[in-house]
Amino acid sequence: MLRAASVRVGLEVEFVAVPLEQMELALKDGRADAFFSPMTPERLKSYDFSAPVVTTGGALFVRTPSPTPENLLALSGKVVVTPRAGPLADLISRSAPAVKLSVTKDYQESLARVVAGSADAAALNYQAGAIIAARLYRSEITIPQVMFQETVNAVAVPKGQQSELLVRISRGLASIRADNTWADINRRWIGP
């Protein structure tokens, strides 16, 4: 989506892969000019954002044929796994203390534990979890239809800096939404 939006406004972008915990550091040390981030109240204090790129969030993945739990509270007393590096471990600890939280190395380990029966659910990013579950465990994991926690993600820059970059990206995003390019990209990556 960002690549398509950038092309629309003649903006040349290079994507720099860094671990989640180094995103802000990459911005501070000059490896990146901007980063892709949730628009949280904490980040809104320090960063300016482009127009929203995608709404994402946490979703619960369970073994088939079980239905997706309504929310985290429905998993009280049950084992829920989530990767150590992501934001969901802290959220679960704070909002659902009755859940037996277990952190894992990554998405693959989380899903493998659900399939093996050593965890009742995996709390993962909705889009990434759905893609990985469909690829590795197509018939063994229920792909959720809802998220238990939603966040809007956009391009972020330090407050008061790179405003022209945000304007151009926002203009490009508006363009790809207007002609359904955004929807086509979303369908290609996530599905209908």
C-alpha positions in Angstrom: 0.0 0.0 0.0 2.8 2.4 0.9 4.7 1.5 -2.3 1.6 2.1 -4.4 0.8 5.4 -2.6 4.4 6.6 -3.0 4.5 5.8 -6.8 1.3 7.9 -7.2 3.0 11.0 -5.9 6.4 10.4 -7.4 8.0 9.6 -4.0 10.9 7.2 -4.0 10.9 5.0 -0.9 13.2 2.4 0.4 12.0 0.0 3.1 14.4 -0.8 5.9 13.6 -4.0 7.8 14.4 -3.7 11.5 13.2 -5.7 14.5 10.1 -4.3 16.1 12.0 -3.1 19.2 14.4 -1.1 17.0 11.9 0.9 14.9 12.1 4.1 16.9 15.9 3.8 17.2 16.2 3.4 13.4 14.5 6.8 13.1 16.7 8.4 15.8 20.0 7.1 14.4 19.2 8.1 10.8 18.7 4.6 9.3 15.1 5.7 8.5 13.3 9.0 7.9 9.9 7.6 9.0 8.4 4.4 10.4 5.2 2.5 10.2 3.4 2.7 13.6 0.2 2.3 15.5 -1.4 5.7 16.2 -1.5 5.3 20.0 -2.1 8.1 22.5 1.6 7.7 23.6 3.0 8.0 20.1 0.7 10.9 19.2 2.6 12.9 21.8 5.9 12.5 20.0 5.1 11.8 16.4 3.1 13.3 13.5 1.3 10.8 11.3 0.2 10.4 7.7 -3.4 9.4 6.8 -4.2 5.9 8.1 -2.7 3.1 6.0 -4.4 0.1 7.6 -6.5 -0.8 10.6 -5.0 -3.8 12.3 -4.9 -5.3 15.8 -4.9 -8.4 17.9 -7.0 -11.4 17.1 -7.4 -14.8 18.7 -6.5 -17.9 16.8 -7.8 -21.3 18.0 -7.8 -24.9 16.7 -10.5 -25.8 14.3 -13.4 -26.5 14.6 -13.6 -24.2 17.6 -15.0 -20.8 17.0 -13.1 -17.7 17.7 -13.6 -16.6 21.3 -15.6 -13.4 21.8 -12.8 -11.7 23.7 -9.9 -12.2 26.1 -12.2 -12.6 29.1 -13.7 -15.7 27.4 -10.2 -17.3 27.9 -10.0 -16.8 31.6 -8.1 -19.7 33.1 -6.9 -20.8 29.7 -3.4 -20.7 28.1 -2.9 -17.9 25.6 0.4 -17.6 23.7 1.8 -14.5 22.0 5.2 -13.5 20.8 7.5 -11.8 23.3 8.4 -8.9 21.0 4.9 -7.7 20.1 2.5 -5.4 22.0 -0.1 -8.0 23.0 1.7 -9.6 25.9 1.5 -6.3 27.9 -2.1 -5.7 26.8 -3.2 -9.2 27.9 -1.4 -8.9 31.3 -3.1 -5.6 32.0 -6.6 -6.3 30.6 -7.1 -10.0 31.2 -5.1 -11.0 34.3 -7.1 -14.3 34.6 -5.6 -15.5 31.3 -2.6 -17.8 31.7 -0.3 -15.9 29.4 2.7 -17.6 27.9 5.2 -15.8 25.6 6.8 -17.4 22.6 9.6 -16.7 20.2 7.4 -15.9 17.2 4.1 -16.5 15.4 5.1 -19.9 14.1 5.8 -21.2 17.7 2.5 -19.6 18.9 0.4 -21.3 16.2 2.3 -24.6 16.6 1.5 -24.7 20.3 -2.2 -24.1 19.6 -2.2 -27.0 17.0 -0.3 -29.2 19.4 -2.9 -28.5 22.2 -0.4 -27.0 24.7 -2.2 -23.6 24.3 -5.9 -22.8 24.0 -5.4 -19.7 21.8 -2.7 -17.6 20.1 -3.1 -13.8 20.4 -1.5 -12.4 17.2 -1.7 -9.5 14.8 -4.8 -10.1 12.7 -3.3 -9.8 9.3 0.1 -11.4 9.9 -1.5 -14.2 11.9 -4.1 -15.0 9.2 -1.4 -15.1 6.5 0.9 -17.4 8.5 -1.9 -19.6 9.8 -3.3 -20.1 6.2 0.2 -21.0 5.0 1.3 -23.3 7.8 -2.0 -24.7 9.2 -4.7 -24.1 6.7 -7.2 -26.7 8.0 -6.0 -26.7 11.7 -6.5 -23.1 12.8 -9.7 -21.1 12.8 -9.0 -17.8 11.1 -10.8 -15.1 13.2 -13.3 -12.7 11.6 -12.9 -10.1 14.3 -10.2 -8.4 16.3 -10.3 -8.2 20.1 -8.2 -5.0 19.9 -7.9 -2.6 16.9 -5.3 0.0 16.1 -4.9 2.3 13.2 -1.4 2.3 11.6 0.2 5.1 9.6 3.6 6.5 8.7 5.1 8.4 11.6 7.8 11.1 11.8 9.1 13.1 14.8 6.7 16.0 15.7 7.3 19.0 13.5 9.6 17.2 11.1 9.1 15.8 7.6 5.6 17.3 7.2 5.9 17.4 3.4 6.7 13.7 3.5 3.4 13.0 5.4 1.4 15.3 3.1 2.7 13.4 0.0 2.1 10.0 1.5 -1.4 11.0 2.6 -2.1 12.3 -0.9 -0.9 9.1 -2.4 -3.0 7.0 0.0 -6.1 9.1 -0.9 -5.4 8.4 -4.6 -5.1 4.6 -4.2 -8.3 4.5 -2.1 -10.2 6.6 -4.7 -9.6 4.2 -7.6 -9.8 0.9 -5.5 -6.1 0.1 -5.7 -6.0 0.0 -1.9 -8.9 -2.5 -1.8 -7.2 -4.6 -4.5 -3.9 -4.7 -2.6 -5.8 -5.6 0.6 -7.7 -8.4 -1.1 -4.5 -9.8 -2.6 -2.7 -9.9 0.8 -5.5 -10.6 3.2 -8.4 -12.1 1.2 -12.0 -11.1 0.7 
